[in-house]
Amino acid sequence: MAFIDTGGSKSSSFQEGSKLYIALLTLVATLGGLLFGYDTAVVNGAEKSLVEFYIYKENGGNYLFDPNTIFTLIGQYRMLMVIVLYLIFAVIGAQMIGLFGKKKGSIVSAVMLGGLTIWAISFLTKAIPALSDVEEMKNTADAVKGFVIASALIGCIIGGASAGFISKSLGRKNGLFIAAVAFFVSAVGAWRPETFNVFGTLPVYSFVIYRIIGGIGVGIASMISPVYIAEIAPAKVRGKLVSFNQFAIIFGMLVIYFVNLIIARQGNEQWLITDGWRYMFLSGAIPAAIFIILLFFVPETPRYLALKGKDEKALSVLEKIAGKESAKTILSDIKSTLHEANAPWLSYGFGVILIGILLSVFQQAVGINVVLYYAGNIFRNMGASTDSSLLQTIIVGIVNLTFTVVAIVTVDKFGRKPLMIIGSIGMAISMIALGFTFYTEHVGIVALIFMLFYTAAFAMSWGPVCWVLLAEIFPNSIRGALSIAVAAQWIANWIVSLTFPMMNDNVWLTNIFHHGFSYWIYGIMGILSAIFMWKLVPETKGRTLESIEELWKKKK
């Protein structure tokens, strides 16, 4: 029986084909996930150094701003923020046309453009706070801080929104190659943003631009890596193999946590502020180079080859994946779902698009990347030193990796929905409790336990399983629409990461909630995500990609 069969039948094609070949292809594709994790988490160890080197220094509760650069810093921040939002608008506008068609999409885009322009004028003309207004200047500087730390996520939005077009027009393999090159360029540029500053900005914004380039690679890989795996995986182990991409993401994060700690121990605190953080970013060039080399040795996916009419090449890959007896049947099944290769994205109704978007938004709205990007900051708020905070961050990474393995082992046994709902409840309890530990100023070991419990709940559910669902639910003929969900995910990620410093370090909120306010917001999102999974998301365990497509046809 072919692995692309009907309904949820059990396929034996994994035994018929080459397990080793499938494993090797999966391994190479997951390097995109590893670089995803590596590139997004590297900022965790560098966050404090970047702030002190580029934005402001903190000394005993006093905030020191360089009067010679602070006004230029804020002015260029506002200009770049506007440029960035227009870039994001451009890719989202294109998505609206793909979603609603040229006429309706253009109207929606025009309304969005008008609103953005009104906001941009107000934002650019707003007076910059005086240095004497310390609280307002601090709040503005924290907005700049969020922009710098979360800058890679801007590229993730652009890359994620563009990934569907890249995947369809250039192929899954070439899309991963573009991502790998972007990772490499970003690592080198962020290492010496002053040296490679060809943008006419302050060095900090040269750094930001190189991080955006890396983010574009992350955004592309975040969609194409799981899609590549899903398109070469047999149905009965697809959930497990796609989950390995999330495992690779978490493993990449854990690796960079160790790398950051090793680099931080090569010098004192001042060396870390001036030079140490640079080597943290440069280290990413090594896995990026390895990824580039390995991609020369992997094939394009059979589904993409069939989409482009390259049946002989598709058959050749399928023979290695599923065996010669099944390959022709599988190719026939694939081609039967490609008759609407250029189908409008709403061909299956808005339901599949909405579920994809909400899956993506909730994955970020529960606050996971606050933990992953700002763990060092959180632990310092608990009273830990820089060295101790990096060690505690490694503990978070180990828990994350361990419970991701739990998801990999159970996702094809227990199903997607049970894991997601249990994870949502666990995250909600943990975040609400963590908020109370900060609010009551009891932030010792109990707060660490709640953070680890939260990380475990996410890692066994929304971390890997969300990507499994996203890779499964979009039909072949509108697979490019997945880019809307990926873009929504990165927009949500950016908003959460951008606003966390504003909420967590805001003087007024800190005086009232003692850093606990933001965690309650994420706890509420955990509750809403459980309700969403329970009410709206179908179970896809054991179904082939083609049978899932039939499910959406019935719901039209």
N, C-alpha and C positions, 0 to 999 in steps of 0.2 A: 504493500500500500504506500502511495506517495505521501510525503510529509505535508503536502498541501492537499488535504482531502476535504471531506464535507463534514459539517457540523462540528462536534467535539470529539470525533473518533480518535482512537489511539493509533498513532502511526508507528511503524517499525523502521522507518527509513533511516533513523539515526544509526541503527545497527548495520543497515545495508551500505551506507556511505562510509567515508573516512572520518572517524572521530578525530584523528590527529589533525587532519586538514581543517576541519571546522574549528577545532580548538586554536590552531595557529592563526586563522583569520580573525577569530574573536579576540585573541590576545593582541594582535596588531591594532585592531579597531579600538580596543579599550585604552590604548595609549593616548587616544584623543581625550578619553575620560580622565586619565592620569594627569595629563597636562592641564585639563580643566581644573581639577582639584589643586594642583601645584600652583598654577598661576593665580587663582582666586584667593588662596589661603596664604600666599607668601607675604601679603601685606600685614598679616596678623603680627608677625614678629617685628615688622618695620614701622608699624603705626606710630608709636611713641617717638621714635627717632625722626620720622618724616615731619611730624608736627613741630618738634623742637627745632629742627634744622631749617624748616621753611616758613612756619606760620607764627608760633609764639612759644615762649618758655614760661613754665610755671615754677614759682619759687615761694614755697610756704604759703600758698593760697593767693599769692599775687601773680598777675598775668603780665608778662613783659612783651610788648610789641615793638618791633623795630620801626621807629618813626620815619625812617628814610624809604621804607618799602611797603609799609602796611596799606597805604592808600592805593598804590599801584597794584598791590596784591588783590585788594577787594575789587578795584575797577576792572582788572583783567578777568577776575573770577566771574563777574557779572556778564561781561561780554562773551566769555567762553560758554557760560551756562546758556545764554540765549542761542549761540551758534549750535551748541549741542542739541538743544530742544528742537531747533529747526531741522537738524539732521535726522533726529528721531521722528519728527513729523513727516519728513520725506519718505522714510521707509514704511511708517504706519499708514500714510496716505496711499502708498502703492498697495498695501495690504487691503485697505478699504475698497479699492477698485477691483482687486482680485476677488473680494468677498461679495460685494454688492453689484458688480458690473461697472462699466465706465460711467454711465450717467448718474446713477444713485451714489456710486462711490465718490465721484467728483463733487457732488453736493455736500456729502458728509465731510470730505476733506476740506472744502472751502469754509465750512462752519468751524472746523477745528483750527484752520489757519487764522481766521478772524479772531477767535478767542486767544490764540497764542500770541498774535501781534499786539493785542490790547495789553496782555500781561507783560510782554517784553518791554513795551514803552514805559509802563509803570515801574518795572524792575530796574531798568537802566537809569531812569531819572530820579530814583529814590536817593535821598541824601545819605552820604557815608557818615557813620557816627564819628563824633569827635573823640580824640584820644582820652580826653578827660571823662567821657562817659564810659567807664570801664565795663559795666555790665552789658551795655548794648554792643560795645566793641567786641566783648568776649562772645556774645551770642552770634554776631556776624562772623567772627573768626571760626566758630564752631561749624557754621554753614560751609565755610571754605574748607575746613577740615573734612567734613563729610564728603564734599565734592572731590577732594584729592584722594582720600582713602577709597572711595567707591568709584573712582574714575574708570576702572576696567569694566565696570558694569554698563557704562555707556556704550562701549564697543560691543558688549555682549548683546545689547538690545539690537544694535545695527546688524551684527553678525547673525543673530538668531532670526531676525526678520528677513534677512537676505538668504538664509540657508536653504529655504524651499526653492527659490529660483536657481541657486547655485547647484543644488542637488539634482534638479530636473534638467537643467541645461548643460551642465558640465559633468555631472555624474557624482556618485557617492565617493568614489575613490579620489577624484580630483578635488572635491570639496574638502576632504580630510587633508590633502596636500596643501591647499591654501591655508587651512587652519594651522598646520605645522609651521609653515613659513612665518605666519603672523606671530606665533609664539616666539620664534627665534629672534625676529626683529625687535619685538617688545623687550625681551630679556636683555639684549645688548643695549638698546636705547635707554631703558630705565636705569641701567647700571651707571651710565655717564650722561645724564640729560643735558648737562652744560656743554659737553664736548660735541654731542650730536644735536645741538639745538639749531635747527634750520627753520624755526617757526616764528622768530622775532618776538618771543614772549619771555617772561621771567623763567628761569630754569625750572621752577616747580611746575609750570604749565607745559614745558617741554616733556617733563616726566609724565604728566597727565596724558599727553597725546600718545606717548609710547605705550602707556598702560591701556589706552583706548584701542590701539592697534592689537595688543595682546587680547583684549576683550573681544574683539571681532573674531579672533581665532577661537576663543572659548565658545562664543555664541554659535559659530558654525559647527564646531565639534559637538556641542551639546545636543544638537538635533541630528546630525549626520551619523555620529558614532552609534547611537542606539538603533537608528534606522538601518545602518549597514548590517549590524548584528542580527536584527529582526528579519532581514531579508535573506540571510544565509542560514538561519537557524531552523531546525525541525520544530514543528508545532509543540510537541510535548515537552521540549526542554527550552523553548524560546524564552519563557519567563526567567529561567535560571541564567541563560546566557546573556540576556539583556541586562539582568541584575548585576552581572559582572562588570558592566560599564560603571555602575554606581560604586561597586567595590573599588574599581580603579580610581574613581574620583576621590573617594575617602582615603585610599592608599596614598594617592598623590598628596593629599593634605597632610597625612601623617608623616610622609617623607620630608616635606618642607618644614614641618614643625621641628623635626630632628635637625635638619640642616640649619634652620634659624638658630636653634640652641647652640649648635656647634660653632657657628659663626660668632654668635654673641659672646661666647667664652674665649674668643681669640684676643680680646682687648677689654679695656675698661668701658664705663658708661659713655664717656665722651667720645671714644673711638667709634662706638656703636652709632652715635648720633651723626658723626661726620663721615664715616666710611663704611662701617659694618653693614648697614642696611643695603648698601650698593651690591655687595657680594650675594646677599640673599636673592636679589632679583636676577643677577647674572647667572646664578646656578641653574636657572630654568633653561638656559641655552643648551645644556647637555641632553636632557631628555627630548627636547625639541629636535635636535640634530639627529638623534637616534630614530625618532618617529619619521622624519623626512626620508631617511635611508631605507627603512623597512617598507614604506609605502610603495617603493618601486617594485616590490616582490609580491604584492597582493593583487587579485583580480577585481574587476568591477562586479557588482552584484548581478545575479541572473535576472532579477526583476527589472533593473535599469537597462540591461542589455536587450531584454525582450521589448521594453518600452521603445527602444531606439531601432528595433527591427533587426538586431544582431543575434538571430536565433542560434546560429552555429556556436558562437562564443558562449551564449547563455547555456546551451546544452552541454558544452564542455565543462563549465563550472559545476553544473548540476550533477553531472556524472561523478565528479569527485566528492560532492557533498552528499548525494543520496543514492549513488550506485547507478549503473547503466540501465538496469531494468526499470527503475522508477523515473529516470530523468525525463523521458519523452512525455510521460503522463503529467509530471509536474509542470513542464514547460507549457503543455496544453492548458492546464488549469490557470497558470499565470496569464497566458494570452487571452483567456476568456474574460478576465477582469480588466483588460487594458483597452477595451473597445472605445472607452470614453477617456482617452489619455489626456485630452484638453478640456475635461468636463468643468463647468463652473463649480466653485467651491461650495455653493449652496445646493448642489445636486442631491445631497442626502438630507437636506433640511438644515436648520440652524442648530439643531440639538447637539450634533457631534462637535460642531465648532465651539458652542457654549461650554460643553463639558470639558473639552480640551483646554479652553481658556481658564475655566474655574479650577481645574486640577492644577494648572501652572500657578495661578495667583495664590491659591491656598498653600501650596508647597512653600512659598516664600513668606506669606503673611503670618505664618505661625512663628516666624522669627529665627529660623535656623541659622541664617547667615550672619545674624547679629552675634550668635555664639561662635561661629566659625571665623569671622573676620575680626571681632572685637573681644575675643576671649581674654586676651592679655589685659585689655582695658578693664574688663569686668573683674578679673582677679585682682588687679591693682586697686579697684574700688573696694574689694574685700580686705585690702591691707597687705597684699603680697608684693614682694620686690619684683623687679623685672625678671631676674633669673628664675625665681619661684613661679612667676606667672607663666613663663615659657614651659616649665616642667608640668604645671597643671594643665596647660593647653595640650601637651602630649598625652596626658591621661584622657582628656576629652577625645582626642583623636583615636586612641586605642579602643575606647568604648564604642565610638562611632564605627570603627572598622569591624569590631567583634560582632556587633548586632546587625551590621550589614550582611555578614555571613549568615546570620539567623534568617534574614529575609530571603537570601539566595536559596537556602535549603528548604524553606517552607512555602515560597510563593507559588510553586506549581502543585503543592500538596493541599494547602489550606485555602488557596484562592487569593485574589487581589483585595476584594472588599473587606473581609474580616481583618486582615492585617492593617489596612488603612484606617478602619474605624477604631480598632484597639489602639493604634498609634496616636490617633487624634486625641482620644481621651487621656492617654498617658501624658502627652505634651501639654494639654490644657491644665491638668492637675499640677504638673511640675512648674509651669510658668507662673500660675497664680500663686503657688506656694513660694516660689523664688521671689516674686514681688513682695510678698509679706515679710520674708526674711530681711530684705533691704529696708522696707518701710518701718519695721520694728528695730532695725539696726542690730540684728543678730545674724551676721553674715559670715559665720565661721564655717565649720565643716558641714553643717546642715545645708547651707546654700550650695556648697560644692556637690553634695549628694543629689540635691534637686536638679542641678545643672546636668549631672551625669545621667540621671534618670530620664530627663528630657531628651538628651542626646541619643540614649538607647532607644527611646520610643520612636524618635524620628528615623533612626537608622534602620529599624526593623519594618518600617512602613513607608512613609511619604518620601524618604530618600530614594531608595531603589524602585519601589513599586509604582510610584508616580511615573517614572520614565518608562517602565514596562507598559503601563496603560497608554501613555502617549504614543509609544511606538506601535501599539496594536490597534487603536480605535479608528485611525484615519484610513479610509479605503484607498486602494492603490491609485484609482483615477483622480483622487484629490489629495494625494499624499503631501503635495506642496503646501496645503492648508495647515499642516503641522507647524509651519513657520509662524503662523499667527499665535498659536499657543506658546511656542518657544519665546517669541518676542514679548508676549504678555508676562511670561515667567521672569524674564530679565528686567522688564519695566518694574514689576512688583519687587524684585530683588533690589533694584537700584533705589526705589522709593524707601524701602525698609532700611537699607544701609545708609542712605542719605539722611533720613530723619532720626535714626537712633542717637547720633551725637547731639542733635538738637534737643531731643527729649531727655537723654541721659545726663547731659552736662548743663542743661538750662538751669540758671541760678534759682529762679522761682520754683520750678518743679522739684529741684534737688532739695530746697529748703523744706518743702511740704512732704514729698514722698521718699526722700533719701535714696534716689536712684531706682525706686521700685515701680514707678508709673508705667514705663514702657513694657515691662514683663506682663502686666495685667492685660494690656492690649493684645499681646501675642497669645495669652491664655484664652481670651474670648474668641480669637480667630481659630484656635484649636477646637473649641466647641462647635463653631459654625462649620468647620471642615468635616467633622464627624456626621453632622446632619446632612450635609451635601452628599457625602459618600453613601449614606444609608438610603437617601431618597432618590437620587438621580443617576448614579453611575452603574452601568451593567457589569456583571461578572464576565470576565473573558478567559478564565482558566480553562485550558484544554481545547479552546477553539482555534481553528486555523484563521489566518488573516482574511481569507476569502469568506469564511462563515461569519466572521464579525461584520464584514461588509454587508452580507445578507440581512443581518440584524438591523442595520440602519435603514435598509430599503423597506423593511416591514414597518418601521416607525415613521416613515415619511408621511 
